[in-house]
Amino acid sequence: MTADAPLNAETVNELRDILEEGLDELFEEYLADTPSQLQQMRAAAEDDDAAALTSVAHTLKGSSGNLGVAVVYELCRQLEERARAADIGDAAERVAAIEEAFTVARSAIQAEMNG
């Protein structure tokens, strides 16, 4: 696995062993919830709202990390760190990168669910 793989295969395999088909349900929930979180991030970036960015980035970081969605996790971690420091001048670009990473991850998740 490369550092920029959308899913951490080890984490996904461990979850699949533990949860079996329940993992697909968690993935479905993640895919359903993430677009609204991304919209909240966009709005917070547009409003220069560091507190809201911190909160939403933290939430998405957690769910991404729990499911092995590696790139989204890392980008959210970075955004959360910057937002906590009120260093959000590039927040819109960071949110766009998270959205792009989620698009890639969504395809990988759907392949995992169908595979």
C-alpha positions in Angstrom: 0.0 0.0 0.0 1.3 3.5 -0.8 0.9 6.4 1.5 -1.6 8.0 -0.9 -3.9 4.9 -1.2 -7.5 6.0 -0.5 -8.1 3.1 1.8 -5.8 1.5 4.4 -6.1 -2.1 3.3 -4.9 -3.4 6.7 -7.6 -1.4 8.6 -10.3 -2.4 6.1 -9.4 -6.1 6.3 -9.3 -6.0 10.1 -12.8 -4.4 10.1 -14.1 -6.9 7.6 -12.9 -9.8 9.8 -14.6 -8.3 12.8 -17.8 -6.8 11.3 -18.2 -8.9 8.2 -21.2 -7.5 6.3 -21.6 -4.8 9.0 -18.7 -3.0 7.5 -20.7 -2.3 4.4 -23.4 -0.6 6.5 -20.8 1.6 8.1 -19.4 2.4 4.7 -22.9 3.3 3.5 -23.4 5.6 6.4 -20.0 7.2 5.8 -20.8 7.8 2.2 -24.2 9.3 3.1 -22.9 11.6 5.9 -19.7 12.9 4.4 -21.2 15.1 1.6 -23.1 17.2 4.2 -19.9 17.4 6.3 -18.0 18.6 3.3 -20.7 21.3 2.7 -20.3 22.4 6.3 -16.6 22.7 5.8 -17.0 24.7 2.6 -19.4 27.1 4.4 -17.0 27.4 7.4 -14.1 28.2 5.1 -16.1 30.8 3.2 -17.1 32.4 6.6 -13.5 32.2 7.9 -15.0 30.2 10.9 -12.0 28.4 12.5 -14.1 26.9 15.2 -16.6 25.3 12.8 -13.7 24.1 10.6 -12.1 22.6 13.6 -15.3 20.8 14.7 -16.2 19.4 11.3 -12.7 18.5 10.4 -12.4 16.6 13.7 -15.6 14.7 13.1 -14.7 13.7 9.5 -11.2 12.8 10.6 -12.6 10.5 13.2 -15.0 8.6 11.0 -12.4 8.5 8.2 -9.7 7.1 10.5 -12.1 4.5 12.0 -12.9 3.2 8.5 -9.4 3.3 7.1 -10.1 6.2 4.7 -6.5 7.2 4.9 -6.1 10.3 2.6 -9.3 11.9 3.8 -8.2 11.2 7.4 -4.8 12.8 6.9 -6.1 15.9 5.1 -8.7 16.4 7.8 -6.1 16.0 10.5 -4.0 18.8 8.8 -7.0 21.1 8.4 -8.1 20.5 12.0 -4.6 21.4 13.2 -4.5 24.6 11.1 -8.0 25.6 12.2 -7.1 25.1 15.9 -4.3 27.5 15.4 -6.7 29.9 13.5 -4.4 29.6 10.5 -7.2 29.2 7.9 -6.0 31.4 5.0 -5.8 28.4 2.7 -8.9 26.6 4.1 -10.8 26.7 0.9 -8.0 25.0 -0.9 -7.7 22.4 1.9 -11.4 21.7 1.8 -11.2 21.3 -2.0 -8.4 18.7 -1.5 -10.5 16.9 1.0 -13.5 16.8 -1.4 -11.2 15.5 -4.1 -9.8 12.8 -1.8 -13.3 11.8 -0.8 -14.3 11.4 -4.5 -11.4 9.0 -4.9 -12.2 7.2 -1.6 -15.9 6.9 -2.5 -14.9 4.9 -5.6 -12.6 2.7 -3.6 -15.2 2.2 -0.9 -17.8 1.2 -3.5 -15.4 -1.2 -5.1 -14.7 -2.7 -1.6 -18.4 -3.1 -1.0 -19.0 -4.7 -4.3 -15.8 -6.8 -4.2 
